[in-house]
Amino acid sequence: MHQHLSLKVTTSGVRGIIGESLSPQILTSFAAAFGTYCGTGPIVIASDTRPSRELVRHAVLAGLLSVGCTPVDLGIAPAPTLMHYVRTRHAFGGICLSGSHNPIEWNALKFIGSDGMVLPPNKTAELVDLFHQGAFPRVSAWELSRVKLEQQAVADHLQAVRRAVQEDRIRSRGFRVAVDCCNGAASLAAPQFLQDLGCTVLPLYTDPHRPFPRSPEPLPAHLSALGALVREQQADFGFALDADADRLAVVGSDGQPLGEDATIALAVRHVLRKDSGPVVVDMACSRIVEDIAAGFGVPVYRTRVGEIHVVERMRQCGARIGGEGNGGVIAPEINPCRDSFVAMALLLEALATEGGTVDAMRSRFPRYALLKEKLDFLAREIPTALRRLQNFFRKETVDRTDGIKIVWPDRWLLARASSTEPVVRVIAEAPTEKEARQLMQQAFECLRPSL
């Protein structure tokens, strides 16, 4: 039983540790289940650069072929490239073979519907049911398809993003940009993309054949090498991507990270300057988005944490811009998913339009202290713990969209059960770090009275 402890099946797919829970048998069965679910047509796959990618790729190809699908293999490619390809080429579905921000020993299958979007929870549940039933309609040797290799997908995706912004204006600025790709899926694509937009590129960690040199999550604590490169080479700013290239972090000209919330804030402000309309972000995103939207007189809608929840709400209300506070920018008309290339393009266009520096742009927004912690719990203890928190703050404004969120005019506190591990994630945001820390301490005392 122990070997399955690290296998996580959630709305974002199935993930686990290679050599432990994520075995070739499980990978092949999930691929066969997905092929059965989508039907016998083209299913697109792409992988990040993890050392397990060949094992995962072969297992997935075997599963897809066994049920009569035609796999289309993009090779190493960013997740948003895969999603763009599925949607624009009318494939039956896609599987992204990437552990995203998880450590290097992990890998995962992220399932993409024919609309180029992550499968919503109800469809993921149907897929998991198919997997557990294990009765897949296998085809005979005579009916087996062949794997198609596709090498144009990245170029098509990057061209579509460039067309959505004012390329000439960006080129005329001749930005000097450092880019840290974490040796991940965008190691070749991101420097090429920036060069195509007239930037002088200072590449860092852009070898897809080497292991991740830092944690693949582009948090401020992991960006010291990028900051040093920006300072040494006097770059205008730096960009950092995660392993599958759907999230973007930004470093200012002084080498200091602008913070996770800066990416979405800068993108939202730029799009609203051009085009009025609602904004959609998740519950864990900084309230800086409300501050920006209020300046343009537009509403902000908040959803449960998770890319698909944001994308679906954006579709419902016709939002042009939104995303997640971890650097995941979503502009549905360009690509209805988190896309670091869209984020880079919008930030470059904003700087080219307004002039000045990215640091000056960031300084126009209020600064909040945003703290994130997690507490280990047994799964059965979590509902009781969350009830204790809700009861303590019962006189305040409580939002139950995703876990328990207590909202005040200038600060908030969120506690929610993780969908990927047996923990409660606690996030507090306030005008100062001291005040955010006080909120965090109150939450800990409610959730874990014995602490």
N, C-alpha and C positions, 0 to 999 in steps of 0.2 A: 504493500500500500504506500510505503514511504516515497517511492519514486514519482508518484503523481502529485505530491504536495505542491510542486512548483508549476503545475499546469494550470493556466488561467484561461477560462473561456468567458469572454465578455462581449459587449456590443462592438468593441474594437477588434474582435477576432480571437484567435487562440494563440497563446504564447507560453513558452516554458524554457527550461535550461536544456541545451543539447547534451546528450549523454545521460540525462536523467529522465525528466518527464516528457520532453518533446522528442519522441522516437520516430524512426522512419515509418513504422506502421501507422502511428497516429497521423503523421503528415499525409501519408498516402490515402488514408481513409477520409480525412477531412477534405482533401482535394477531390476524391471521388464523390463525396457527398455534395460538394459545391458544384461539380460538373453535372451531377444528377439534377440538382436544384435549378441550374441555369439552362440546361438542355444541350443537345449535341451541336455546338457551334463554336466559334472562336472564343477562347478564354485567354486573356492576356496576363503574363506574369512579368515581374521585374524584381530585382533583389538589391539590397544594400551590399556593403563590402565585408560583412562579417566572415570569419574563417569557416563558418558552417554553411556558407551559401550553396556550395556544390551539393552537399548532402541534401539540404532542404529542396533545392531545385530539382534534383533527380527524383526524389520521393514524390514531389508535387506533380511533375510531368507524368510519372507512372500512373498516379491516381487519375489524372485528367484523361490520359490516353485510354485507360482501361474502361471508361464509360462512354467512349466515342466522341470526346471533345477534340477540337483542334487547338493545341496550345500555341500561342504566339509569344515568343520569348524576346523581351526587350533587353535582356542582359542586365548589367548593373545600371540602374536608372532611378531618378528621384520618384518618390511616391506621387507627387502631383503630376509628373510626366505620364505615369501609368494611368492615372485617373482621366487626364486630358485625352489620352489615346483611346481609352475604352469608349468615352463619350463621343468623340469626333469620328471614330471609325465604326461605330455601331456594333461593337463586340457584345457578346452575351454576358460578359462579366470580366472581372480581373482579380488577381491575388497578388498583393504586395508581400514579398518575402523579406520582412524587416523587423528587427526588434526595436526600432525607433530609438527612444531615449534610454532603453534598458541597457545594462552592462553587456559587455561583448560576448559573454557565455550564453546569453539568451538569444532566441530568435522567435519569429512569430509569423503567422499568416493573417493578413488584413484583407477582408473580403469586400470587393467593390461590385456594386450592381451595374446593370447595363446603362444606367444614367450617369455613370462615372462618379457616383457618391458612395460613401461607406454604407453597408447594409444597415437599415434601421433595426431597432431591437426586436420587433415582431418577426422580421425576416431572418434575423440571426437565430432566433429561437427555433424557427422551422428548420434551418440548416443544422442546428445542433441535434434536433430530433432525428433528422435523416442520418446523421453521423452515428447516433446511438443505435438506431435500427440496423444499420450496417448492411442492408439489403440493396446493393447497387446493381443496376442493369448492365453487367459487363458485356462488352462486345467481343466478337470472335476475331481471330487473327486477320481475317480478310477485311474486316470493317475498321481496323485500326487506322487512325489518321497519322500524319507526320507533324513533327514540331516545325513551326515556321520561325525563322530568325528575322527580327525587324530592327533595323539600325537607324531609321529615320525619325523615330518617335521623339527623341530629345530635341532635335533641331526644329521639328514642327511645334512642339510645346513652347520653346523659347521664342520662336518667331511670333507665335500668337500673343505672348505676353508683351513683346516689344511693340507690336502693332497697336496695343491698347494704350500706350503712353506716347508722349511727344519725344520721339527718338532724337530728332535734330536738336531740340533744346537741351536735352541731356548731353548729347555729344559735344555741344558747343562749350559746355562747362569744363570738360576734360578733367573729371574728378580723379583723384589719386586714392585708390581704395585698397585696403588690406582685407583679405577674405580667408577665413578659417573654416575649412570644410570637414575637419575632424577625420580626414581620410575616408569620408563616407560616400554616399551615392552621388553627390553633386561635385565630387573632386575635380572632374574634368568640365562639367557643364557650367558651374558657377563662374570660374574664371573666364570661360569663353563668352558667357552671357554679358559679363561686365565689359570685356574687351569690345564686344559688338556694340555696346552703348558708349564707346569712346573713352572708357576709363583706362587709366594706367593701373594695372593690377599687381598687387604685392601678395602672392599666394603663400598660404601657410597650411600645412597638413593637407596636401592635395594629391596624395599617392594612394589610389584605391587598393593597392596590393599590400599595404602595410596596416598593422593594427591601429585601433583608435589611440591617439596619443593623450587624450583627456577623456573625461566622462562625456558621452555623446549628448548629454543634456546641456544646452548652451546657457547655463546659469552664470551670473556675474563671477562667482567663485572659480569658474573653470576657464576664464578668458584672459588670464594674466599674460600668456604668450602673445596673444593677439594685441593686447594693450601695449606690450613692449615693442612689437613690430610697428604699430601705428606711430608711437613716439619716435623710435629710432629713424624711421623712414619719412617722418613728417607727412603722414597720410592725412587726408581730409577726415576720414573716419574708417571704421572697420566693421565688417559683417561677419557673423558667426552662424553656422548652420548646424542642425543635428544630423544624425546618421542617414535618415531618409529624406532630408531636405524639405520638410514641410513647416519647420519653425525657423524664425530668424531673430537673432539678437544683434544689438548695435553698440559699438564702442565709439566714444567721441574722440575728437582730435587730441585730447589730453591723455588718451589711452584708458580712460575710465569707462566701464560699462554704463550705459544709460538706464539699465534696469529692464526687467522682463516686460513691464507694462508700456515701455516707451514705444515699442514697435507698433502695437495696435493704436496707441494714441496718435502717433505721427501720421499713420495711414488714414485713420478716421478723419482727422482734421483736414488733411489734404483733399480727400474725396468730397467732404462736405463743403469745402470752399468752391468746388466745381459744380456740385450736384446735391441739392437738398433731398432729404429723405430719412427714414428711420434707420437706426443702428441696432444690430443684434450682437450681444456678447454673452458669455456664460456667467454663472453666478460667482465664479472665483476671480473675475476680471476686476481690475482697479476701478474705483469710482471716478478716476480721471476722465473716463469716457463720458460719464454724465456731465461733468464740467464742460467738456468740449461741445457736446451735443446741445447743452443749454444755450451756449453762445450762438448757435445756429437755429435755435428754436425747434429742434427736432426731438422726437421721443427715442428713448433707449429701451429695448426689450431684452430681458435676461432669460436664459434657458438653463436647463440642467447642464452640468459639465459633460463635454463630449462633442466632438466635431459634428456628428450627424444631427444632434439636437439644434445646434446653431444654424446649420445649413437649411434644415427643414423650416425653421422659423423665419429665416431670411426669405425663403421662397414664398411663404405665406404672406408676409407683409411687404414684399417687394423691396427689401433693403439692398442697397448697392455695395455696402461695406459692413464688415463686422469681423468676428473671429474670437479668439481666445487670448487671455492675458499672458500666456506663456510664449508669445511671439508667433502665434498662428493667425495670419491675416487671410481673410476670405473675401474675395470680390467675385461674386457668382457669375457676372457677365463674362469674366475672363476665364475663370476656372472655379467651379462650385466646390472647393475644398481648401484646406490650409495649404498655402503655396508660398514658399520662401522667395521664389522668383517674382511673383506678383508683389510681395512685400518690398523686395529690393527695388523693383521698377517704380513703385509708387513713391518710395522715399527719395529716390534719385530725381524723379520728376518734381517732387515738392521742393527739393533743394535748388534745382535748376530754375524753377519758377520764381521762388522767393528770394534767392540769393542768401548770403550769410552761411552760417555753419549749422551742422546738426545739433551741436551743443546749444547754440542760441535758440534754435527751434524748440528744443526740449525745455529750455528755461521759461518759455511762455506759459507752460502749464504749471498748476500747483504741484508741489511734491508731497507725496504721502509716504509713510513708512508701511511697507507690506511685509508681513512675517508669515512664514509657512512652517508648520511642524506636523509630525504625525505621532499618534499614540498606538501602540500595539494592543489589540483586543482579541479575545475569542469572538468569533462571529456572533454567537448567541447573546453576548453581553452588550453589543453595540446599540440595539434599540432602547434598552433601559438607560444607558449612558446618555443618549441623545435626549430622552425624555427628561432626565434630570436637568440638562442644560436649558431646555425649553421652559421648564417649570421655574427655574431661577430667574429667567428674563421674561416672565409671562406678562409683565406690565409694559414691555417695550414692543416695537414693531417687529414681528416675527414672520419670516418668509419660509414656507415649507417646500418650495419648488425642488430643492435638492438638499436633503439633510435639513439642518436648522441654521437659518441665517438671521441674525439680529442686526437691524439697521437703524442708525442714528443719522442726523443731518450731515455729519462730517466724518463718520467712521462706521465700520461694520465688522462683524465677527461671523465666520462660517465654520460649521463642523459637519462633515459628511462622511459616510462610510465609503471607503475606496472600492472601486469596482474591480481592482486588480490584485489587492492583497488584504489580509485581515488587519486593517488599521483604520483609525478615524483620522482623516486629514483635517487639520485646524488652520484656518487662515484668518489673520486679523489685519485690518488696515486702519490707520489713524494719522492725524497730522504729524505726530512725532513718533520716534521709535519707542520712547518711554511709554507713551499712551497705548501704542499697539501691544507692547510687552505686557502692560497691565491687563488688557483685554484677554490676551493669550493665557495669562496666569489664572484669571477668573474661569476661563473655559476649562483649563486643566483641573481646577479644584472641583468644578461641577461634574466633569466627565469621569474623573478618578478621585473621589473624595479621600481616598487613602494616601494619595501622593503628598 
